[in-house]
Amino acid sequence: MKAKKLSKVLLAAAALAFTVVATPASVAEAAGPQNAAGQTDAVQLDYNEIASWVDGGFIGNDASGSPMVMAIDAANQNAVIIFGDNSDMTAVSFVGPIIYAGQYAAITDVSNGATLLFTISAVNETTLAFDMGDIGTATVTAATKEDVLNTIKIAIENYVHIA
């Protein structure tokens, strides 16, 4: 899917009115189960499974400059969003169905049930701004499927996924 079309599809979907039964999740709430030492166990993302449905997405940074990638499927019904933290090489991810309600979007992670609720607004034809409340903001630009998949692969291989 071309980047400009993908951006318009995502914005159009966000404008639809659905009922969202989700609440904002903080990064702390999204963290996986703790091991015996009180540390969060790493979450394993399956690149091949994700790559099997990704059709395109967005790459950018959060307000602190840390990397972020969001990928969606062709039907705009499933998504993965990964936030990297370069200071400690950890990442938080949400993989699962995406629901749109007015200006809001919500991704509920299939592995832990945590939900990320955020607003989407257009910066220009290919750039979007996400506001995730207490978690922060991010600016992302539409990217090709290949670039999105490469970024996801790098994130999976180089970050410890804590959620």
N, C-alpha and C positions, 0 to 999 in steps of 0.2 A: 504494500500500500504506500503511495507517495506521501511524503512528510506533510505537505500542505493539506491533503485530503484527510489524513489521519488526525491532524489537529482539528479540522472542522468536524469530523465525525465525533471525536471525543467531546468537543464543546457542545455539539448538538445533543448528544446523549445526556450530558450533564444538565441540559435545559429541560429534559423530560421530568414529569412529576410522578415519582414512585413513592411508596411508603417505605421508609428505611427503619428497620427495627435494629438499630445499632447505636452504640454510644462511643464517644471518642476514647481511644485507648492511649495511655501514655507509654513511652518506651519502656518504663519500668514494669508496667502491667503486662507488656508484650513479651518480656523476657521469659525464656524457657525454664523448665524445672531446675532446681538447684541440686547439685550433687552433695555427697556427704560432707565435703569440705566447705559447703555454703557458696560455692561458685556456680554460676549458671553454666549448664551443659551446652555445648555447641550444637547448633542445628545444622543438619546436612541438607543442602538443596540439591536436587537432581537436575543437572544441566540438561541432559537429554530429554527428560520429561517436559521441562519448561520449553526447550527449543522446539518440541513437536507441535506446539500450538501458538507460539509467538508469531505475530504478523507485522509488528512494528512497535514504535514507542518513542520514548523521550529520554534524553540524557541531559544532566545539568548538575547543579550544586545547590546545597541548602545555604542558608544565610551565613553559616560559619565557613563556607567554602568547601565543605566535605562533599564528596561525589554522591550522586543519586541517579538511579536508572529506573524507569517504569516501562514495562512492556505490556501490550494487550493483544488479545487474539482478534481474528478477523471479524468475529461477531460482536466484539466490544463487550463481552460478557465475563471474561476472565482476565486477571492481571497479576503481575508481579511487580513489587516496588521494593527496591533495596537502597538503604541509606548506609553509606560507609562512614567510618570515623577514622581519619588518617592518624590521629594522635595515638590510638592504641590498636589500630588495624582490626577493629570489630565492625560488625554490620548488623543491622536489624532489617528483617525482610518480612513482607506479607505476600503470600501467594494464595490466590483463591478467587472466588467470584467477586465481581465489582458491580455495585448497585449505584445508580444515579438518582438523585432527588433534588430537583431544582438546581441550586448552585453547589450542592454537596455531592461527593462521591464517597463510597465506603468500600474498602477491601477487607474481607474477613479471611484470615489465614486458616487454611484447611488443617494445618498441623496442630495449632494450639487454640483456635477459636477467637484469638484477639482480633479486634476490628480497628482499622485506621480510618478515621473520618476526616475528610479535608474538603476545602473549597477549591474550585478551579476557576481561574479567570484568564482571559486572553491578554497577552502583552502585545502581540502582533499576530500575523497569519500563521507563524510556525512556532511561536514561543508561548508557553503557558506559565502562570504563577500558581503555586499550590500554597495554601495556608492550612497548617495542621494544628492551629491553636497553640497550646503550651509546648508542643513538640517543636514548632518553628515553621519557617517558610522555605520554599525552594523555587527556583526558576529553572525550567527545563525547555529544551528545544527539540522539535520533532527530528527523529533520526531514522536512518534506514534499518531494515530488519537485521542486516549483517552487522551494523555498528552496535545495535542494541544487544544482539546475541554475544558479540565479542566483549562488550562491557559486562554483561552478566557473567560470562565465563571468567573474566579477570576478577570480578567480585567474589565469585565462588572459590577460586583458587588462591586468592591472596588475603581474604579477610576471614576472621573467625566469626561465624554467624551466631549471635547470642539469642536471637529470636527470629 
